[in-house]
Amino acid sequence: MEPMDQSHIFGGGAAASVMTPFVMILLVLLCVLILSLPRRFVIVPVLSGAFLVWLPAQIYLLGVHWLVFRILILVGLLRVLASSPEGKGKPSRFIGGFTGIDRAFLFWIITQSVCVVLLFPEQGAVINQFGYLVDFLGGYFLIRFLIRNESDLFLAIKCLAVLSVILAASMIVEQLRLTNYLAQLAGVAKSAEIREGKIRSQGVFQHSITAGTVGATWVPLFFLLWRNGKSRILAIVGFIGASIITYTSQSSTPLLAYAAVFVALAFWPIKHKMRTVRWAIVLSIAGLAMVMKAPVWFLIAHIDLTGGSSGYHRAQLIDNFVRHFWDWWLIGVKDTSSWGYDLWDVQNQYVSTGETGGLLAFCFLIVLVTRCFVRLGDARKKIAGDKNQEWLLWFLACALFSNALAFIGVNYFDQSRVSWFLIVAAICAATSPMLEKTAEEPVPQETTGSRLQSGFQSIPNVSKLNLR
């Protein structure tokens, strides 16, 4: 990634539409499908548009860049507005209503957007953040509307399985021919990136790290599809595709996210003791902080799984983020390049959130991730003993853990955000019926006789009392 020219951070870009006939036909087809398909199938064209079209493909109209996926989001939102709310009592377009997770997500994005406009009080910033809100809030709530039950979730995972095969094939071709054909289909000449002699494929994504991270975080979803037992062939195909995507990205962050899935799965036998595990992790980190000469986050600097990792840069980024707290805590900071060499490249979701949205946005992101884990835990306790449902929640927790760990090494600035939306929306959809059906049933009214009998039973047996 090249350094950003802060004097032209807003505005600029393509001065004309970047659209090939192939992408135009695909865009029209996807829009028609979104508007005409039954609701439960609309997730298929939405995900297909997100993970098959090169992100910069766009229509330049009235001085605004209308990215393909942004157009699909707006069309999808029209579909949402045209639909009737569902549910008893207080109808809602979202399963489970507007949850604490939804509120945390909403406040996270709005806070970050407001802070950017305050940092850069200019028209370009307002237009830029309008697009940001469409992408994040529009994209999230569209997927939240489409994923309403387990059936919708499994359909989405099946779609991802097919998409993973296409993406894996394109990334293998990048390895062999050093050419990104998915970018060429969108009219962009793109060669494969090479670092330390290794080819880093990126497929339809804007960077190899985001590509590999998405592949890694899809793995537990394909395990879930296998466990469900209805589409095991697609589960196997999806797992192989996701593994290829992760490997061909040749980046350490995706490989760590991939490993995190299996580490999380290994904790299944002690799932009832996770509170102890969490405290053990906290105490271990505290112990390391006391014995290490450098801050504990410099452990990241020692991780290099590909021979060309930038773990030291990630550690330096976190270190300077902490050291420059008073620079960014209020509404963020305009530029981080002055923090140190190459620190303009903020590839850390947590740091990126604080840098652009201040402490408040940073806290909302932490609250969002925390509430997702808490909701999964609360739901698991309610359905304890139902292995299928417990595995469903556990696989979603594995995907969430993989994303939360990947945030340390990557910033979801491209289509990878859609994968994150899907995980969060799936957690809301899967847990809502489990939490709703656990409401306390009314206690039957006791008769006078039953109360008397209960009272007598509460009196100790006199014959067994020691009267000495």
ZAMARGU-4260 file (C-alpha; in steps of 0.2 Angstrom, whole numbers, plus 5000, padded with zeros to 4 digits):
<rodrens>
0) 5000/5000/5000 | 5007/5017/4996 | 5007/5032/5008 | 4991/5043/5008 | 4993/5061/5002
5) 4984/5069/5016 | 4981/5085/5006 | 4970/5075/4994 | 4962/5063/5007 | 4945/5067/5000
10) 4939/5070/4983 | 4949/5064/4967 | 4947/5047/4962 | 4941/5041/4945 | 4935/5055/4933
15) 4925/5044/4923 | 4915/5028/4925 | 4925/5012/4928 | 4913/4999/4921 | 4915/4985/4908
20) 4900/4978/4898 | 4902/4962/4909 | 4901/4971/4925 | 4886/4982/4919 | 4877/4966/4914
25) 4881/4958/4930 | 4875/4973/4940 | 4858/4974/4931 | 4855/4956/4933 | 4859/4957/4952
30) 4848/4972/4954 | 4834/4963/4946 | 4836/4947/4957 | 4837/4958/4973 | 4820/4966/4968
35) 4811/4951/4962 | 4817/4935/4972 | 4808/4930/4987 | 4816/4938/5003 | 4825/4922/5009
40) 4835/4921/4992 | 4840/4939/4991 | 4856/4936/5001 | 4863/4926/4986 | 4864/4941/4974
45) 4870/4952/4988 | 4884/4941/4993 | 4888/4937/4974 | 4889/4956/4971 | 4901/4958/4986
50) 4913/4944/4982 | 4913/4943/4963 | 4915/4962/4957 | 4931/4971/4959 | 4927/4985/4972
55) 4933/5000/4961 | 4920/4996/4948 | 4909/5011/4948 | 4898/5023/4939 | 4903/5041/4940
60) 4888/5052/4940 | 4885/5070/4946 | 4902/5071/4954 | 4899/5055/4964 | 4907/5038/4963
65) 4893/5025/4963 | 4902/5009/4967 | 4894/4993/4961 | 4891/4986/4978 | 4885/5003/4985
70) 4872/5002/4971 | 4867/4985/4976 | 4865/4990/4994 | 4854/5005/4989 | 4843/4993/4979
75) 4842/4981/4993 | 4837/4994/5005 | 4823/4999/4993 | 4818/4981/4995 | 4818/4982/5014
80) 4808/4998/5014 | 4795/4990/5003 | 4793/4975/5014 | 4781/4973/5028 | 4787/4972/5046
85) 4786/4954/5054 | 4783/4949/5072 | 4770/4949/5085 | 4766/4964/5096 | 4779/4976/5090
90) 4783/4972/5072 | 4801/4973/5067 | 4810/4971/5050 | 4824/4962/5060 | 4823/4946/5069
95) 4823/4949/5088 | 4820/4967/5086 | 4834/4981/5087 | 4846/4972/5099 | 4860/4979/5110
100) 4872/4973/5096 | 4863/4983/5083 | 4864/4998/5094 | 4883/4996/5097 | 4886/4994/5078
105) 4875/5009/5075 | 4884/5020/5088 | 4901/5014/5082 | 4899/5019/5064 | 4890/5035/5067
110) 4903/5041/5080 | 4917/5037/5068 | 4908/5046/5054 | 4904/5062/5064 | 4922/5063/5070
115) 4929/5062/5053 | 4918/5077/5047 | 4924/5086/5063 | 4942/5083/5059 | 4940/5088/5041
120) 4926/5101/5040 | 4925/5101/5021 | 4912/5096/5008 | 4923/5082/5002 | 4923/5074/5019
125) 4904/5075/5020 | 4902/5066/5003 | 4915/5053/5008 | 4906/5049/5024 | 4889/5048/5016
130) 4897/5034/5006 | 4904/5027/5021 | 4887/5026/5030 | 4879/5018/5015 | 4893/5005/5014
135) 4893/5001/5033 | 4876/5005/5040 | 4867/5001/5024 | 4877/4985/5021 | 4875/4979/5039
140) 4856/4982/5041 | 4853/4975/5024 | 4861/4958/5029 | 4853/4959/5046 | 4836/4960/5037
145) 4840/4946/5026 | 4847/4934/5039 | 4831/4930/5050 | 4833/4911/5054 | 4844/4896/5053
150) 4838/4892/5036 | 4843/4909/5029 | 4860/4907/5038 | 4863/4890/5030 | 4858/4897/5013
155) 4871/4911/5015 | 4884/4899/5019 | 4881/4888/5004 | 4882/4903/4993 | 4899/4907/5002
160) 4905/4889/4998 | 4902/4892/4979 | 4910/4909/4980 | 4925/4902/4989 | 4928/4890/4975
165) 4928/4904/4962 | 4939/4915/4973 | 4951/4901/4976 | 4952/4897/4958 | 4956/4915/4953
170) 4969/4916/4967 | 4978/4900/4961 | 4978/4908/4943 | 4987/4923/4951 | 5000/4912/4958
175) 5003/4904/4941 | 5002/4918/4929 | 5004/4934/4940 | 4988/4941/4933 | 4972/4946/4942
180) 4959/4941/4930 | 4944/4946/4942 | 4952/4964/4941 | 4953/4963/4922 | 4935/4958/4921
185) 4931/4975/4929 | 4943/4984/4917 | 4958/4986/4929 | 4975/4980/4924 | 4982/4972/4940
190) 4997/4961/4943 | 5000/4950/4958 | 5009/4957/4972 | 5026/4949/4976 | 5035/4951/4993
195) 5051/4942/4999 | 5049/4932/4983 | 5032/4925/4987 | 5017/4929/4977 | 5002/4936/4987
200) 4986/4933/4978 | 4971/4945/4982 | 4957/4939/4971 | 4943/4952/4970 | 4949/4960/4986
205) 4959/4976/4988 | 4974/4968/4997 | 4980/4950/5000 | 4978/4952/5019 | 4960/4956/5018
210) 4957/4942/5005 | 4966/4929/5016 | 4957/4935/5032 | 4940/4932/5024 | 4945/4915/5019
215) 4951/4910/5036 | 4935/4917/5045 | 4924/4907/5033 | 4931/4891/5039 | 4920/4889/5055
220) 4905/4892/5044 | 4909/4878/5033 | 4911/4867/5048 | 4894/4872/5054 | 4887/4867/5037
225) 4895/4850/5039 | 4888/4848/5056 | 4871/4852/5050 | 4873/4837/5038 | 4862/4843/5024
230) 4876/4850/5012 | 4892/4841/5017 | 4898/4841/4999 | 4897/4860/4999 | 4904/4861/5016
235) 4920/4851/5010 | 4921/4861/4994 | 4919/4877/5004 | 4932/4872/5017 | 4945/4868/5003
240) 4941/4884/4994 | 4943/4895/5010 | 4960/4886/5015 | 4967/4889/4997 | 4961/4908/4999
245) 4970/4909/5016 | 4986/4900/5010 | 4988/4909/4993 | 4987/4926/5001 | 5004/4922/5009
250) 5001/4934/5024 | 5003/4930/5042 | 4987/4938/5049 | 4976/4926/5038 | 4986/4911/5044
255) 4984/4917/5062 | 4965/4919/5060 | 4965/4902/5052 | 4974/4894/5067 | 4963/4904/5079
260) 4948/4894/5072 | 4955/4877/5077 | 4961/4884/5094 | 4944/4890/5098 | 4937/4873/5092
265) 4949/4864/5104 | 4940/4872/5119 | 4924/4864/5115 | 4926/4850/5129 | 4928/4864/5142
270) 4915/4875/5136 | 4907/4876/5153 | 4923/4883/5160 | 4926/4897/5149 | 4925/4910/5163
275) 4940/4901/5170 | 4949/4901/5153 | 4946/4920/5151 | 4953/4924/5168 | 4968/4913/5165
280) 4972/4922/5149 | 4970/4939/5158 | 4982/4934/5171 | 4994/4927/5159 | 4995/4943/5149
285) 4997/4952/5166 | 5011/4941/5171 | 5020/4943/5154 | 5018/4962/5156 | 5027/4961/5172
290) 5042/4951/5166 | 5044/4957/5149 | 5056/4972/5145 | 5045/4978/5131 | 5026/4980/5132
295) 5017/4964/5130 | 5010/4969/5113 | 5028/4967/5106 | 5025/4948/5106 | 5017/4952/5089
300) 5034/4957/5082 | 5040/4939/5084 | 5026/4931/5073 | 5031/4928/5055 | 5023/4914/5047
305) 5027/4918/5029 | 5045/4925/5029 | 5039/4942/5024 | 5028/4947/5039 | 5027/4965/5046
310) 5023/4960/5064 | 5036/4973/5071 | 5026/4986/5061 | 5010/4980/5070 | 5018/4981/5087
315) 5025/4998/5083 | 5008/5004/5078 | 4999/4998/5094 | 5014/5005/5104 | 5012/5023/5097
320) 4993/5022/5098 | 4995/5020/5116 | 5009/5033/5118 | 4999/5046/5108 | 4983/5043/5117
325) 4980/5062/5120 | 4982/5065/5101 | 4967/5054/5096 | 4956/5051/5111 | 4944/5066/5108
330) 4939/5065/5089 | 4953/5055/5082 | 4969/5062/5073 | 4971/5068/5055 | 4987/5059/5051
335) 4997/5046/5060 | 5013/5047/5049 | 5021/5058/5061 | 5020/5044/5074 | 5034/5034/5066
340) 5041/5026/5050 | 5028/5019/5039 | 5014/5022/5053 | 5003/5030/5040 | 4998/5012/5036
345) 4985/5008/5050 | 4982/4990/5047 | 4973/4987/5064 | 4954/4988/5065 | 4955/4994/5083
350) 4969/5007/5080 | 4960/5013/5064 | 4944/5015/5074 | 4952/5025/5087 | 4963/5035/5075
355) 4947/5041/5065 | 4934/5041/5078 | 4942/5044/5095 | 4940/5035/5111 | 4921/5034/5110
360) 4921/5025/5093 | 4935/5013/5100 | 4924/5009/5115 | 4909/5006/5104 | 4919/4993/5094
365) 4925/4984/5110 | 4907/4984/5116 | 4901/4977/5099 | 4913/4962/5100 | 4909/4960/5119
370) 4891/4960/5117 | 4892/4947/5103 | 4902/4935/5114 | 4890/4938/5129 | 4874/4935/5118
375) 4882/4919/5112 | 4886/4914/5130 | 4869/4918/5136 | 4860/4908/5122 | 4871/4893/5125
380) 4866/4892/5143 | 4848/4893/5138 | 4849/4878/5127 | 4862/4868/5136 | 4860/4849/5132
385) 4854/4852/5114 | 4870/4847/5105 | 4865/4854/5088 | 4861/4871/5094 | 4876/4872/5105
390) 4887/4868/5090 | 4879/4881/5080 | 4883/4894/5093 | 4900/4887/5096 | 4905/4888/5077
395) 4898/4906/5077 | 4909/4910/5092 | 4924/4903/5083 | 4921/4914/5068 | 4919/4929/5080
400) 4935/4925/5089 | 4944/4923/5072 | 4938/4940/5067 | 4942/4948/5083 | 4960/4942/5083
405) 4962/4946/5064 | 4957/4964/5069 | 4975/4966/5077 | 4983/4964/5060 | 4970/4971/5047
410) 4958/4985/5044 | 4942/4979/5035 | 4942/4993/5022 | 4935/4983/5007 | 4923/4969/5004
415) 4930/4961/5019 | 4917/4971/5029 | 4903/4962/5021 | 4910/4945/5029 | 4910/4954/5046
420) 4892/4960/5044 | 4887/4943/5040 | 4895/4936/5056 | 4887/4949/5067 | 4870/4947/5059
425) 4871/4928/5060 | 4874/4930/5079 | 4858/4940/5081 | 4848/4929/5070 | 4854/4913/5078
430) 4852/4918/5096 | 4836/4928/5096 | 4823/4913/5096 | 4834/4904/5109 | 4833/4919/5121
435) 4815/4924/5117 | 4808/4906/5121 | 4816/4906/5138 | 4804/4919/5145 | 4797/4913/5162
440) 4780/4904/5161 | 4767/4910/5173 | 4767/4901/5189 | 4750/4891/5191 | 4739/4898/5206
445) 4740/4886/5221 | 4724/4880/5229 | 4721/4882/5248 | 4724/4863/5250 | 4741/4863/5241
450) 4747/4878/5251 | 4742/4870/5268 | 4751/4854/5262 | 4766/4864/5257 | 4766/4872/5274
455) 4765/4856/5283 | 4779/4848/5273 | 4790/4863/5278 | 4788/4858/5297 | 4803/4847/5303
460) 4798/4830/5308 | 4796/4831/5327 | 4800/4812/5329 | 4817/4815/5322 | 4822/4830/5333
465) 4835/4828/5347 | 4826/4834/5363 | 4840/4831/5375
</rodrens>
